[in-house]
């Protein structure tokens, strides 16, 4: 899947080009971009003036912050999963979960060891195996997060699991 296709999928999962505020968050979110985490995003200037940010600003944000750092991964399926989950939980978390699945040191950095372990994993197993293993690891991550802080994250657990399963459905 190209960046454009992956971006469209993420945009759909994030609710499209809409502005909203979740009850447990300190700030608003536009197209999946959380203001508190990304206060210097140029799109907030448009929103503060009551305007809709150009789609290209949203696309550039996702490419620079979430896709470009993982372009080093040659496997598109793996890259697309990391991109989609990284937008939801942070790219560092997405990479750490991948590293756990493939048996690499979970440091959140894609280096030689991680790429080697990924290649070994994919030579022993299929992409579908990776998708299944990664999805189960992701659901476990979400469940642990909600169990540790049910007041803050419990309301999101069902949606997070559904999001992970939707991704699994699309690939399997």
C-alpha positions, 0 to 999 in steps of 0.5 A: 500500500502506498503512503497515500492509501495508508494515509486514507485508511488512517484518516478514515479510522481517525474519523476524517477531517473533523475536530473533536475533544475526547472527555479524557483528553486535555485538548482537541483533536483534528483528523487524529492530530492531538493538539496537546501532543502536537501544539506547533502543527501549522493546522491549528492556526487555521482552526483557531481562525475558524477555518478548515486546514488544507488537506495537504497540511494533514497529509504532510504532518502524517508523512513527516511524523509517522510514515517517513521514520518507518520507510526504512522497513521494506515490507509494506504490510509491516510498515502500514501496520506500524503507521496505523498503530503509531498514529493511535499509540505513538510510533515508538510504542508501535515499533516496540510492539513490533520488536517484541513480536519479532524477538528484537530488543524493544527499544522503539528504534529501527536499527540493524538488529531490528531489520535483521530480526524482521527479515528472519521473522518474515523468512520463517513465517508469513506476513499474515502470521506477522499481522496476527501476532502483531494484532494480538500483541496490540490488543494485549497492550490496549487491555493492559493500558485500560486495566492500569487506568480504567477511568482514563482508558477504559472507555476506549478499550472496545474501540481500540480492539475493534480498530485492531480487529478491523486492521486484521480483517483487511489484511487477512 
